[in-house]
């Protein structure tokens, strides 16, 4: 009587052994059992880098290379005297021209304009050069010069209008007549405006400092 034929491709037991207590992952005797999958394919991976090279440091640890906390530079000091004086001169020239145009257009001087000239010069100079006494003194002197130049420009504009000649001709060919007219017309208010310019320059410098 013939023997029954076994079906082909009979399944083999895992790892060459029999399941132990129903655990298909149990190893052979004397071998450690492989770890069962946890369901998280990334469970054994290392944390991905965060882009922060100091993320792994404990609180209180210093910066790398043995240094302390990063150094924060102090803001630069505004004590450039020469630059402050140069700014005062430039501001005086611009403010003096504007003051002269205003005075010549309305044919009179305005005290507020003289104060504005001085304040602008002192504020700009001290903003750059700091509260150095030399910068403040230069601002006061240049403010007086700016008001004076503005008064001369105003007189030149008035004379050019009266004589019906160009303003450039009055300044270029008859400037002596302009200064003579200023001397003859100067009064208490004229010198007061010069003083207001200097006082306002000091106030503007202190405001900026």
MODELLER restraints for C-alpha pairs under 7 A, 6 or more apart:
rsr = mdl.restraints
at = mdl.atoms
rsr.add(forms.Gaussian(group=physical.xy_distance, feature=features.Distance(at['CA:15:A'], at['CA:27:A']), mean=6.77, stdev=0.5))
rsr.add(forms.Gaussian(group=physical.xy_distance, feature=features.Distance(at['CA:17:A'], at['CA:28:A']), mean=5.87, stdev=0.5))
rsr.add(forms.Gaussian(group=physical.xy_distance, feature=features.Distance(at['CA:19:A'], at['CA:26:A']), mean=6.53, stdev=0.5))
rsr.add(forms.Gaussian(group=physical.xy_distance, feature=features.Distance(at['CA:20:A'], at['CA:26:A']), mean=6.06, stdev=0.5))
rsr.add(forms.Gaussian(group=physical.xy_distance, feature=features.Distance(at['CA:25:A'], at['CA:33:A']), mean=6.72, stdev=0.5))
rsr.add(forms.Gaussian(group=physical.xy_distance, feature=features.Distance(at['CA:25:A'], at['CA:34:A']), mean=6.60, stdev=0.5))
rsr.add(forms.Gaussian(group=physical.xy_distance, feature=features.Distance(at['CA:26:A'], at['CA:33:A']), mean=5.17, stdev=0.5))
rsr.add(forms.Gaussian(group=physical.xy_distance, feature=features.Distance(at['CA:27:A'], at['CA:33:A']), mean=4.77, stdev=0.5))
rsr.add(forms.Gaussian(group=physical.xy_distance, feature=features.Distance(at['CA:62:A'], at['CA:68:A']), mean=5.07, stdev=0.5))
rsr.add(forms.Gaussian(group=physical.xy_distance, feature=features.Distance(at['CA:62:A'], at['CA:69:A']), mean=6.25, stdev=0.5))
rsr.add(forms.Gaussian(group=physical.xy_distance, feature=features.Distance(at['CA:63:A'], at['CA:69:A']), mean=5.94, stdev=0.5))
rsr.add(forms.Gaussian(group=physical.xy_distance, feature=features.Distance(at['CA:78:A'], at['CA:128:A']), mean=6.12, stdev=0.5))
rsr.add(forms.Gaussian(group=physical.xy_distance, feature=features.Distance(at['CA:78:A'], at['CA:129:A']), mean=5.50, stdev=0.5))
rsr.add(forms.Gaussian(group=physical.xy_distance, feature=features.Distance(at['CA:78:A'], at['CA:130:A']), mean=4.87, stdev=0.5))
rsr.add(forms.Gaussian(group=physical.xy_distance, feature=features.Distance(at['CA:79:A'], at['CA:129:A']), mean=4.98, stdev=0.5))
rsr.add(forms.Gaussian(group=physical.xy_distance, feature=features.Distance(at['CA:79:A'], at['CA:130:A']), mean=5.00, stdev=0.5))
rsr.add(forms.Gaussian(group=physical.xy_distance, feature=features.Distance(at['CA:79:A'], at['CA:132:A']), mean=6.95, stdev=0.5))
rsr.add(forms.Gaussian(group=physical.xy_distance, feature=features.Distance(at['CA:80:A'], at['CA:129:A']), mean=4.67, stdev=0.5))
rsr.add(forms.Gaussian(group=physical.xy_distance, feature=features.Distance(at['CA:81:A'], at['CA:129:A']), mean=5.04, stdev=0.5))
rsr.add(forms.Gaussian(group=physical.xy_distance, feature=features.Distance(at['CA:81:A'], at['CA:132:A']), mean=6.92, stdev=0.5))
rsr.add(forms.Gaussian(group=physical.xy_distance, feature=features.Distance(at['CA:81:A'], at['CA:135:A']), mean=6.15, stdev=0.5))
rsr.add(forms.Gaussian(group=physical.xy_distance, feature=features.Distance(at['CA:83:A'], at['CA:128:A']), mean=6.93, stdev=0.5))
rsr.add(forms.Gaussian(group=physical.xy_distance, feature=features.Distance(at['CA:83:A'], at['CA:129:A']), mean=6.14, stdev=0.5))
rsr.add(forms.Gaussian(group=physical.xy_distance, feature=features.Distance(at['CA:84:A'], at['CA:125:A']), mean=4.67, stdev=0.5))
rsr.add(forms.Gaussian(group=physical.xy_distance, feature=features.Distance(at['CA:84:A'], at['CA:126:A']), mean=6.36, stdev=0.5))
rsr.add(forms.Gaussian(group=physical.xy_distance, feature=features.Distance(at['CA:84:A'], at['CA:128:A']), mean=5.27, stdev=0.5))
rsr.add(forms.Gaussian(group=physical.xy_distance, feature=features.Distance(at['CA:84:A'], at['CA:129:A']), mean=3.88, stdev=0.5))
rsr.add(forms.Gaussian(group=physical.xy_distance, feature=features.Distance(at['CA:84:A'], at['CA:135:A']), mean=5.97, stdev=0.5))
rsr.add(forms.Gaussian(group=physical.xy_distance, feature=features.Distance(at['CA:85:A'], at['CA:125:A']), mean=6.38, stdev=0.5))
rsr.add(forms.Gaussian(group=physical.xy_distance, feature=features.Distance(at['CA:85:A'], at['CA:135:A']), mean=5.59, stdev=0.5))
rsr.add(forms.Gaussian(group=physical.xy_distance, feature=features.Distance(at['CA:85:A'], at['CA:138:A']), mean=6.22, stdev=0.5))
rsr.add(forms.Gaussian(group=physical.xy_distance, feature=features.Distance(at['CA:87:A'], at['CA:124:A']), mean=6.69, stdev=0.5))
rsr.add(forms.Gaussian(group=physical.xy_distance, feature=features.Distance(at['CA:87:A'], at['CA:125:A']), mean=5.28, stdev=0.5))
rsr.add(forms.Gaussian(group=physical.xy_distance, feature=features.Distance(at['CA:88:A'], at['CA:121:A']), mean=5.34, stdev=0.5))
rsr.add(forms.Gaussian(group=physical.xy_distance, feature=features.Distance(at['CA:88:A'], at['CA:122:A']), mean=6.75, stdev=0.5))
rsr.add(forms.Gaussian(group=physical.xy_distance, feature=features.Distance(at['CA:88:A'], at['CA:124:A']), mean=6.64, stdev=0.5))
rsr.add(forms.Gaussian(group=physical.xy_distance, feature=features.Distance(at['CA:88:A'], at['CA:125:A']), mean=4.74, stdev=0.5))
rsr.add(forms.Gaussian(group=physical.xy_distance, feature=features.Distance(at['CA:88:A'], at['CA:139:A']), mean=5.52, stdev=0.5))
rsr.add(forms.Gaussian(group=physical.xy_distance, feature=features.Distance(at['CA:88:A'], at['CA:142:A']), mean=6.90, stdev=0.5))
rsr.add(forms.Gaussian(group=physical.xy_distance, feature=features.Distance(at['CA:89:A'], at['CA:142:A']), mean=6.23, stdev=0.5))
rsr.add(forms.Gaussian(group=physical.xy_distance, feature=features.Distance(at['CA:91:A'], at['CA:121:A']), mean=5.27, stdev=0.5))
rsr.add(forms.Gaussian(group=physical.xy_distance, feature=features.Distance(at['CA:92:A'], at['CA:121:A']), mean=5.71, stdev=0.5))
rsr.add(forms.Gaussian(group=physical.xy_distance, feature=features.Distance(at['CA:92:A'], at['CA:142:A']), mean=5.86, stdev=0.5))
rsr.add(forms.Gaussian(group=physical.xy_distance, feature=features.Distance(at['CA:92:A'], at['CA:143:A']), mean=5.91, stdev=0.5))
rsr.add(forms.Gaussian(group=physical.xy_distance, feature=features.Distance(at['CA:92:A'], at['CA:146:A']), mean=5.14, stdev=0.5))
rsr.add(forms.Gaussian(group=physical.xy_distance, feature=features.Distance(at['CA:93:A'], at['CA:146:A']), mean=6.18, stdev=0.5))
rsr.add(forms.Gaussian(group=physical.xy_distance, feature=features.Distance(at['CA:95:A'], at['CA:117:A']), mean=5.45, stdev=0.5))
rsr.add(forms.Gaussian(group=physical.xy_distance, feature=features.Distance(at['CA:95:A'], at['CA:146:A']), mean=6.64, stdev=0.5))
rsr.add(forms.Gaussian(group=physical.xy_distance, feature=features.Distance(at['CA:96:A'], at['CA:117:A']), mean=6.95, stdev=0.5))
rsr.add(forms.Gaussian(group=physical.xy_distance, feature=features.Distance(at['CA:96:A'], at['CA:146:A']), mean=4.20, stdev=0.5))
rsr.add(forms.Gaussian(group=physical.xy_distance, feature=features.Distance(at['CA:96:A'], at['CA:147:A']), mean=5.67, stdev=0.5))
rsr.add(forms.Gaussian(group=physical.xy_distance, feature=features.Distance(at['CA:96:A'], at['CA:149:A']), mean=5.83, stdev=0.5))
rsr.add(forms.Gaussian(group=physical.xy_distance, feature=features.Distance(at['CA:96:A'], at['CA:150:A']), mean=4.67, stdev=0.5))
rsr.add(forms.Gaussian(group=physical.xy_distance, feature=features.Distance(at['CA:97:A'], at['CA:150:A']), mean=5.64, stdev=0.5))
rsr.add(forms.Gaussian(group=physical.xy_distance, feature=features.Distance(at['CA:99:A'], at['CA:113:A']), mean=6.46, stdev=0.5))
rsr.add(forms.Gaussian(group=physical.xy_distance, feature=features.Distance(at['CA:99:A'], at['CA:150:A']), mean=5.08, stdev=0.5))
rsr.add(forms.Gaussian(group=physical.xy_distance, feature=features.Distance(at['CA:100:A'], at['CA:150:A']), mean=3.64, stdev=0.5))
rsr.add(forms.Gaussian(group=physical.xy_distance, feature=features.Distance(at['CA:100:A'], at['CA:151:A']), mean=5.62, stdev=0.5))
rsr.add(forms.Gaussian(group=physical.xy_distance, feature=features.Distance(at['CA:100:A'], at['CA:153:A']), mean=4.76, stdev=0.5))
rsr.add(forms.Gaussian(group=physical.xy_distance, feature=features.Distance(at['CA:100:A'], at['CA:154:A']), mean=4.60, stdev=0.5))
rsr.add(forms.Gaussian(group=physical.xy_distance, feature=features.Distance(at['CA:101:A'], at['CA:153:A']), mean=6.84, stdev=0.5))
rsr.add(forms.Gaussian(group=physical.xy_distance, feature=features.Distance(at['CA:101:A'], at['CA:154:A']), mean=6.12, stdev=0.5))
rsr.add(forms.Gaussian(group=physical.xy_distance, feature=features.Distance(at['CA:103:A'], at['CA:109:A']), mean=5.09, stdev=0.5))
rsr.add(forms.Gaussian(group=physical.xy_distance, feature=features.Distance(at['CA:103:A'], at['CA:154:A']), mean=5.10, stdev=0.5))
rsr.add(forms.Gaussian(group=physical.xy_distance, feature=features.Distance(at['CA:104:A'], at['CA:153:A']), mean=6.98, stdev=0.5))
rsr.add(forms.Gaussian(group=physical.xy_distance, feature=features.Distance(at['CA:104:A'], at['CA:154:A']), mean=3.80, stdev=0.5))
rsr.add(forms.Gaussian(group=physical.xy_distance, feature=features.Distance(at['CA:104:A'], at['CA:155:A']), mean=6.47, stdev=0.5))
rsr.add(forms.Gaussian(group=physical.xy_distance, feature=features.Distance(at['CA:104:A'], at['CA:157:A']), mean=5.34, stdev=0.5))
rsr.add(forms.Gaussian(group=physical.xy_distance, feature=features.Distance(at['CA:104:A'], at['CA:158:A']), mean=5.95, stdev=0.5))
rsr.add(forms.Gaussian(group=physical.xy_distance, feature=features.Distance(at['CA:107:A'], at['CA:158:A']), mean=6.77, stdev=0.5))
rsr.add(forms.Gaussian(group=physical.xy_distance, feature=features.Distance(at['CA:111:A'], at['CA:193:A']), mean=6.05, stdev=0.5))
rsr.add(forms.Gaussian(group=physical.xy_distance, feature=features.Distance(at['CA:114:A'], at['CA:147:A']), mean=6.25, stdev=0.5))
rsr.add(forms.Gaussian(group=physical.xy_distance, feature=features.Distance(at['CA:114:A'], at['CA:193:A']), mean=5.87, stdev=0.5))
rsr.add(forms.Gaussian(group=physical.xy_distance, feature=features.Distance(at['CA:114:A'], at['CA:196:A']), mean=6.44, stdev=0.5))
rsr.add(forms.Gaussian(group=physical.xy_distance, feature=features.Distance(at['CA:114:A'], at['CA:197:A']), mean=5.31, stdev=0.5))
rsr.add(forms.Gaussian(group=physical.xy_distance, feature=features.Distance(at['CA:115:A'], at['CA:196:A']), mean=5.63, stdev=0.5))
rsr.add(forms.Gaussian(group=physical.xy_distance, feature=features.Distance(at['CA:115:A'], at['CA:197:A']), mean=5.07, stdev=0.5))
rsr.add(forms.Gaussian(group=physical.xy_distance, feature=features.Distance(at['CA:115:A'], at['CA:200:A']), mean=5.44, stdev=0.5))
rsr.add(forms.Gaussian(group=physical.xy_distance, feature=features.Distance(at['CA:117:A'], at['CA:143:A']), mean=6.64, stdev=0.5))
rsr.add(forms.Gaussian(group=physical.xy_distance, feature=features.Distance(at['CA:117:A'], at['CA:197:A']), mean=6.26, stdev=0.5))
rsr.add(forms.Gaussian(group=physical.xy_distance, feature=features.Distance(at['CA:118:A'], at['CA:143:A']), mean=4.98, stdev=0.5))
rsr.add(forms.Gaussian(group=physical.xy_distance, feature=features.Distance(at['CA:118:A'], at['CA:197:A']), mean=4.23, stdev=0.5))
rsr.add(forms.Gaussian(group=physical.xy_distance, feature=features.Distance(at['CA:118:A'], at['CA:198:A']), mean=5.85, stdev=0.5))
rsr.add(forms.Gaussian(group=physical.xy_distance, feature=features.Distance(at['CA:118:A'], at['CA:200:A']), mean=4.74, stdev=0.5))
rsr.add(forms.Gaussian(group=physical.xy_distance, feature=features.Distance(at['CA:118:A'], at['CA:201:A']), mean=4.10, stdev=0.5))
rsr.add(forms.Gaussian(group=physical.xy_distance, feature=features.Distance(at['CA:119:A'], at['CA:200:A']), mean=4.70, stdev=0.5))
rsr.add(forms.Gaussian(group=physical.xy_distance, feature=features.Distance(at['CA:119:A'], at['CA:201:A']), mean=4.52, stdev=0.5))
rsr.add(forms.Gaussian(group=physical.xy_distance, feature=features.Distance(at['CA:119:A'], at['CA:203:A']), mean=6.60, stdev=0.5))
rsr.add(forms.Gaussian(group=physical.xy_distance, feature=features.Distance(at['CA:119:A'], at['CA:204:A']), mean=4.49, stdev=0.5))
rsr.add(forms.Gaussian(group=physical.xy_distance, feature=features.Distance(at['CA:120:A'], at['CA:204:A']), mean=6.71, stdev=0.5))
rsr.add(forms.Gaussian(group=physical.xy_distance, feature=features.Distance(at['CA:121:A'], at['CA:139:A']), mean=5.94, stdev=0.5))
rsr.add(forms.Gaussian(group=physical.xy_distance, feature=features.Distance(at['CA:121:A'], at['CA:143:A']), mean=6.49, stdev=0.5))
rsr.add(forms.Gaussian(group=physical.xy_distance, feature=features.Distance(at['CA:121:A'], at['CA:201:A']), mean=5.99, stdev=0.5))
rsr.add(forms.Gaussian(group=physical.xy_distance, feature=features.Distance(at['CA:122:A'], at['CA:136:A']), mean=6.65, stdev=0.5))
rsr.add(forms.Gaussian(group=physical.xy_distance, feature=features.Distance(at['CA:122:A'], at['CA:139:A']), mean=5.07, stdev=0.5))
rsr.add(forms.Gaussian(group=physical.xy_distance, feature=features.Distance(at['CA:122:A'], at['CA:201:A']), mean=4.16, stdev=0.5))
rsr.add(forms.Gaussian(group=physical.xy_distance, feature=features.Distance(at['CA:122:A'], at['CA:202:A']), mean=6.01, stdev=0.5))
rsr.add(forms.Gaussian(group=physical.xy_distance, feature=features.Distance(at['CA:122:A'], at['CA:204:A']), mean=4.72, stdev=0.5))
rsr.add(forms.Gaussian(group=physical.xy_distance, feature=features.Distance(at['CA:122:A'], at['CA:205:A']), mean=4.38, stdev=0.5))
rsr.add(forms.Gaussian(group=physical.xy_distance, feature=features.Distance(at['CA:123:A'], at['CA:204:A']), mean=4.32, stdev=0.5))
rsr.add(forms.Gaussian(group=physical.xy_distance, feature=features.Distance(at['CA:123:A'], at['CA:205:A']), mean=4.59, stdev=0.5))
rsr.add(forms.Gaussian(group=physical.xy_distance, feature=features.Distance(at['CA:123:A'], at['CA:207:A']), mean=6.80, stdev=0.5))
rsr.add(forms.Gaussian(group=physical.xy_distance, feature=features.Distance(at['CA:123:A'], at['CA:208:A']), mean=5.31, stdev=0.5))
rsr.add(forms.Gaussian(group=physical.xy_distance, feature=features.Distance(at['CA:125:A'], at['CA:135:A']), mean=6.67, stdev=0.5))
rsr.add(forms.Gaussian(group=physical.xy_distance, feature=features.Distance(at['CA:125:A'], at['CA:139:A']), mean=6.82, stdev=0.5))
rsr.add(forms.Gaussian(group=physical.xy_distance, feature=features.Distance(at['CA:125:A'], at['CA:205:A']), mean=6.97, stdev=0.5))
rsr.add(forms.Gaussian(group=physical.xy_distance, feature=features.Distance(at['CA:126:A'], at['CA:135:A']), mean=6.64, stdev=0.5))
rsr.add(forms.Gaussian(group=physical.xy_distance, feature=features.Distance(at['CA:126:A'], at['CA:205:A']), mean=4.94, stdev=0.5))
rsr.add(forms.Gaussian(group=physical.xy_distance, feature=features.Distance(at['CA:126:A'], at['CA:208:A']), mean=5.83, stdev=0.5))
rsr.add(forms.Gaussian(group=physical.xy_distance, feature=features.Distance(at['CA:126:A'], at['CA:209:A']), mean=6.06, stdev=0.5))
rsr.add(forms.Gaussian(group=physical.xy_distance, feature=features.Distance(at['CA:127:A'], at['CA:208:A']), mean=5.40, stdev=0.5))
rsr.add(forms.Gaussian(group=physical.xy_distance, feature=features.Distance(at['CA:127:A'], at['CA:209:A']), mean=6.61, stdev=0.5))
rsr.add(forms.Gaussian(group=physical.xy_distance, feature=features.Distance(at['CA:129:A'], at['CA:135:A']), mean=6.57, stdev=0.5))
rsr.add(forms.Gaussian(group=physical.xy_distance, feature=features.Distance(at['CA:130:A'], at['CA:209:A']), mean=5.90, stdev=0.5))
rsr.add(forms.Gaussian(group=physical.xy_distance, feature=features.Distance(at['CA:131:A'], at['CA:205:A']), mean=6.81, stdev=0.5))
rsr.add(forms.Gaussian(group=physical.xy_distance, feature=features.Distance(at['CA:131:A'], at['CA:206:A']), mean=6.90, stdev=0.5))
rsr.add(forms.Gaussian(group=physical.xy_distance, feature=features.Distance(at['CA:131:A'], at['CA:209:A']), mean=5.29, stdev=0.5))
rsr.add(forms.Gaussian(group=physical.xy_distance, feature=features.Distance(at['CA:136:A'], at['CA:202:A']), mean=6.03, stdev=0.5))
rsr.add(forms.Gaussian(group=physical.xy_distance, feature=features.Distance(at['CA:136:A'], at['CA:205:A']), mean=6.18, stdev=0.5))
rsr.add(forms.Gaussian(group=physical.xy_distance, feature=features.Distance(at['CA:139:A'], at['CA:201:A']), mean=5.83, stdev=0.5))
rsr.add(forms.Gaussian(group=physical.xy_distance, feature=features.Distance(at['CA:140:A'], at['CA:198:A']), mean=4.29, stdev=0.5))
rsr.add(forms.Gaussian(group=physical.xy_distance, feature=features.Distance(at['CA:140:A'], at['CA:199:A']), mean=6.97, stdev=0.5))
rsr.add(forms.Gaussian(group=physical.xy_distance, feature=features.Distance(at['CA:140:A'], at['CA:201:A']), mean=5.24, stdev=0.5))
rsr.add(forms.Gaussian(group=physical.xy_distance, feature=features.Distance(at['CA:140:A'], at['CA:202:A']), mean=6.27, stdev=0.5))
rsr.add(forms.Gaussian(group=physical.xy_distance, feature=features.Distance(at['CA:141:A'], at['CA:198:A']), mean=6.64, stdev=0.5))
rsr.add(forms.Gaussian(group=physical.xy_distance, feature=features.Distance(at['CA:143:A'], at['CA:197:A']), mean=5.42, stdev=0.5))
rsr.add(forms.Gaussian(group=physical.xy_distance, feature=features.Distance(at['CA:143:A'], at['CA:198:A']), mean=5.55, stdev=0.5))
rsr.add(forms.Gaussian(group=physical.xy_distance, feature=features.Distance(at['CA:143:A'], at['CA:201:A']), mean=6.53, stdev=0.5))
rsr.add(forms.Gaussian(group=physical.xy_distance, feature=features.Distance(at['CA:144:A'], at['CA:194:A']), mean=5.16, stdev=0.5))
rsr.add(forms.Gaussian(group=physical.xy_distance, feature=features.Distance(at['CA:144:A'], at['CA:195:A']), mean=6.96, stdev=0.5))
rsr.add(forms.Gaussian(group=physical.xy_distance, feature=features.Distance(at['CA:144:A'], at['CA:197:A']), mean=5.77, stdev=0.5))
rsr.add(forms.Gaussian(group=physical.xy_distance, feature=features.Distance(at['CA:144:A'], at['CA:198:A']), mean=5.72, stdev=0.5))
rsr.add(forms.Gaussian(group=physical.xy_distance, feature=features.Distance(at['CA:147:A'], at['CA:194:A']), mean=5.95, stdev=0.5))
rsr.add(forms.Gaussian(group=physical.xy_distance, feature=features.Distance(at['CA:147:A'], at['CA:197:A']), mean=6.76, stdev=0.5))
rsr.add(forms.Gaussian(group=physical.xy_distance, feature=features.Distance(at['CA:148:A'], at['CA:194:A']), mean=6.91, stdev=0.5))
rsr.add(forms.Gaussian(group=physical.xy_distance, feature=features.Distance(at['CA:152:A'], at['CA:178:A']), mean=6.65, stdev=0.5))
rsr.add(forms.Gaussian(group=physical.xy_distance, feature=features.Distance(at['CA:152:A'], at['CA:179:A']), mean=7.00, stdev=0.5))
rsr.add(forms.Gaussian(group=physical.xy_distance, feature=features.Distance(at['CA:152:A'], at['CA:182:A']), mean=6.95, stdev=0.5))
rsr.add(forms.Gaussian(group=physical.xy_distance, feature=features.Distance(at['CA:155:A'], at['CA:178:A']), mean=6.56, stdev=0.5))
rsr.add(forms.Gaussian(group=physical.xy_distance, feature=features.Distance(at['CA:156:A'], at['CA:167:A']), mean=6.67, stdev=0.5))
rsr.add(forms.Gaussian(group=physical.xy_distance, feature=features.Distance(at['CA:156:A'], at['CA:170:A']), mean=6.26, stdev=0.5))
rsr.add(forms.Gaussian(group=physical.xy_distance, feature=features.Distance(at['CA:156:A'], at['CA:171:A']), mean=6.62, stdev=0.5))
rsr.add(forms.Gaussian(group=physical.xy_distance, feature=features.Distance(at['CA:156:A'], at['CA:178:A']), mean=6.18, stdev=0.5))
rsr.add(forms.Gaussian(group=physical.xy_distance, feature=features.Distance(at['CA:157:A'], at['CA:167:A']), mean=6.08, stdev=0.5))
rsr.add(forms.Gaussian(group=physical.xy_distance, feature=features.Distance(at['CA:160:A'], at['CA:166:A']), mean=5.93, stdev=0.5))
rsr.add(forms.Gaussian(group=physical.xy_distance, feature=features.Distance(at['CA:160:A'], at['CA:167:A']), mean=5.32, stdev=0.5))
rsr.add(forms.Gaussian(group=physical.xy_distance, feature=features.Distance(at['CA:160:A'], at['CA:170:A']), mean=6.23, stdev=0.5))
